[in-house]
């Protein structure tokens, strides 16, 4: 890991390397770095600054057990990762995922409570082991230190948005109603089967039948090979844009979200649905095979709030306030930091003020 001599609070972000988990920790950290927030906490003299994210890969028997039953979390880590957990401890720790929860708890204890420990997603441990826990509302977990969010905290820095718009300026030349098609893949609860792909292809064909809709299809890491082959062939027939890997050029995912009129997103990814909602895109949720109670609650919450509808082979446009849950999370963390590290008073000493009056 690289270290940094940066000023302000030191922030360590950690995940198990899963893209969705890493994205949420980085989203929160970057939202804290926005100038409107950073100026309020820049006075904090953090130690142990790190310039890159931490990826933890615990091994052995412990990761197979619920987090609360791990007896020695550090012993489950490879030596190089175990070496990370030494002083100086950070001002703020942001971890995500069940396998990282024991380390979110460990840093808090090892620092003597000096590190503000924030954990994202259900830790499957006592909530009192953390200062703040950020959990999707569809998990149904509440507590004094719990922040419930609709979906995943997402964040895109203004400069990243500006750079993306410049790099993909050609997308603005597309005519017609522009629709981003975001393909997920297989997960614990959903499967992107041949049958599901065939159904989605039929629906997409219906969407393009009016001759005015332009599709922009992008695959994720989890999109299975058969789906990539199918939808690449479909894109060629339909005159749609298609991306699956760097071989197709720079990843246009963010550009598609920025420069489209609506989105079709497969139902399997909380992150992908949340990121489309971050930009206020009308979301059409495409069904796969499989289901889960938690995802069903999440989908219904999006529908109830006017963010999404189920995809039925037609696309439409409507408006809603973009979903920016990361702002609530970052503001709550900032408040906690200010409570621990009150901002210095810039009021002049009484003697100096009296001197000014005497000279008048």
DOSE-86512 format. One record per residue (C-alpha): residue in three letters; x, y, z. Coordinates in steps of 0.05 Angstrom, whole numbers, plus 5000, padded with zeros to 4 digits. Layout:
<atoms>
ALAXYZ/...
</atoms>
This chain:
<atoms>
UNK500050005000/UNK502350704985/UNK502451225039/UNK500851955033/UNK502852595069/UNK495952895056/UNK493053375106/UNK486353295140/UNK483252655169/UNK486452005147/UNK481351545113/UNK482450805101/UNK477450455056/UNK477149695054/UNK473249155018/UNK473948424999/UNK475348634927/UNK468348524902/UNK466849094854/UNK460249284888/UNK463349314957/UNK469449704935/UNK465050204897/UNK460950364958/UNK466850505004/UNK470250944952/UNK463651304938/UNK463051515011/UNK470351715016/UNK470052134953/UNK463552474976/UNK467152665040/UNK472652964997/UNK467853464964/UNK470154164981/UNK463654345016/UNK464953785066/UNK472453755067/UNK473154485091/UNK469254285153/UNK473853715172/UNK480553935141/UNK482954165209/UNK483153445234/UNK490453235239/UNK490052525214/UNK495652015216/UNK497251405174/UNK494551685109/UNK493751185053/UNK493251354979/UNK489950714956/UNK484350254977/UNK485349625019/UNK483248944993/UNK482648405045/UNK482347665028/UNK481547265092/UNK482646515084/UNK481445865121/UNK475645655164/UNK473646325194/UNK470846645130/UNK466046055124/UNK462946245191/UNK458346825208/UNK462747435223/UNK460947445297/UNK464146755306/UNK471046935280/UNK475946815337/UNK482247145307/UNK480847565245/UNK488147775235/UNK490547055232/UNK485946935172/UNK489747445130/UNK495947345088/UNK502147655121/UNK502448265076/UNK495148445092/UNK496048295166/UNK501748805167/UNK496749355149/UNK493749325218/UNK499049705256/UNK499150415284/UNK498550975267/UNK491150835262/UNK486751245214/UNK481851785234/UNK476451425194/UNK475550705171/UNK470350535118/UNK469449785106/UNK464349395066/UNK462048685063/UNK461148115112/UNK468247875108/UNK470948565123/UNK466448685183/UNK471248355234/UNK476648835211/UNK472149445216/UNK470949235288/UNK478249075301/UNK480949755279/UNK476050095326/UNK478249675385/UNK485749685368/UNK485650445364/UNK482450495432/UNK476250785400/UNK480151355366/UNK478451105297/UNK471351255273/UNK469150585245/UNK463950585190/UNK461549935161/UNK457349865099/UNK452249295092/UNK449948805145/UNK456048625186/UNK452748015217/UNK455848245282/UNK453348665341/UNK451949365315/UNK455249645377/UNK462049415349/UNK461750005300/UNK460650755304/UNK456150775243/UNK453150215201/UNK450450365131/UNK445249845112/UNK440249815054/UNK433249925081/UNK430949285048/UNK435148895099/UNK430349125152/UNK435749275204/UNK435049875250/UNK439150165307/UNK441550805339/UNK447850795297/UNK444650525233/UNK443650945170/UNK438650615125/UNK439450755051/UNK435250614990/UNK440150194951/UNK447550314950/UNK451150974963/UNK453651214895/UNK457951804879/UNK461252114817/UNK465752714825/UNK464153334783/UNK470953304750/UNK469952574732/UNK463252744701/UNK466253314662/UNK472052894636/UNK467252344615/UNK462752814577/UNK468753084540/UNK471652394525/UNK465052124498/UNK462452754465/UNK460552354403/UNK454752054441/UNK451152724438/UNK450852644363/UNK446252044368/UNK439152214347/UNK432651954375/UNK430851694444/UNK437351444475/UNK437050854522/UNK442750554563/UNK442149794571/UNK446149574631/UNK447248824634/UNK448948474699/UNK449647724705/UNK449447134751/UNK449147254826/UNK447046884889/UNK439747044876/UNK439247134801/UNK441446764738/UNK442447054669/UNK440046434633/UNK439246324559/UNK431746374569/UNK432347044606/UNK436947314551/UNK432147084496/UNK426447444531/UNK430548074539/UNK432748054467/UNK425448004444/UNK423648604488/UNK429549014462/UNK427448844391/UNK420649124406/UNK423749764434/UNK427649894370/UNK421749744323/UNK419550474321/UNK426050674288/UNK427051244337/UNK430250894396/UNK437850824401/UNK440550294448/UNK447250324482/UNK448949644512/UNK454449534563/UNK456448884598/UNK458948804670/UNK464248344696/UNK458947834714/UNK455547804646/UNK456247084621/UNK459546924555/UNK453146674522/UNK449847344537/UNK455747744511/UNK455547354445/UNK447947414439/UNK447548164452/UNK453548334409/UNK450147994351/UNK443648354369/UNK447249024372/UNK450048924302/UNK443148764274/UNK439749334311/UNK444949864299/UNK446149934374/UNK452650114409/UNK455749534447/UNK461449464497/UNK463848864535/UNK471348954546/UNK477249424533/UNK477849094465/UNK471749524447/UNK475150164471/UNK474550564535/UNK468950344582/UNK462850784565/UNK458750584626/UNK458751264660/UNK457951624594/UNK451751214578/UNK448751404645/UNK450452134634/UNK448252204562/UNK442051764556/UNK434651914563/UNK432851274600/UNK435850624625/UNK434249884622/UNK437949534679/UNK437748804697/UNK434848664766/UNK440848314797/UNK445248904818/UNK443649404873/UNK449649814852/UNK447649874778/UNK440550064795/UNK442950574846/UNK447850884798/UNK442650974745/UNK438151294798/UNK443951754818/UNK443052114752/UNK435452114754/UNK434751654694/UNK427851324686/UNK429650604702/UNK426350004669/UNK428149384709/UNK429348774665/UNK427748104697/UNK432547514700/UNK431346824730/UNK430946764806/UNK428847224862/UNK429947414934/UNK425747764986/UNK430948304996/UNK431548464922/UNK423948454915/UNK423348964970/UNK428749394938/UNK425449374870/UNK418749544900/UNK421650124938/UNK424550404873/UNK417750324840/UNK414050634899/UNK418451254896/UNK417351354822/UNK424551164803/UNK423350514766/UNK418350074730/UNK418749364706/UNK421049304634/UNK415649024589/UNK418449164520/UNK416749904520/UNK420750504545/UNK418251164571/UNK420851804603/UNK419052094670/UNK422352534722/UNK424252454795/UNK429352744843/UNK435952384831/UNK437651884886/UNK443652144924/UNK443851714988/UNK451351814993/UNK450152535014/UNK446352315077/UNK451851825094/UNK457552315083/UNK454052855123/UNK452952375181/UNK460352185181/UNK462452915178/UNK457953075237/UNK461152505278/UNK468152755260/UNK466553465281/UNK463753215347/UNK470352865360/UNK474653425331/UNK471254095342/UNK473154625293/UNK478155125321/UNK475655815340/UNK478156375297/UNK475856905345/UNK481457385364/UNK483857375436/UNK480457875483/UNK487058245494/UNK487758375419/UNK480558625414/UNK481559085473/UNK487859365441/UNK484059535378/UNK478859915420/UNK484260295458/UNK487360535392/UNK480860815366/
</atoms>
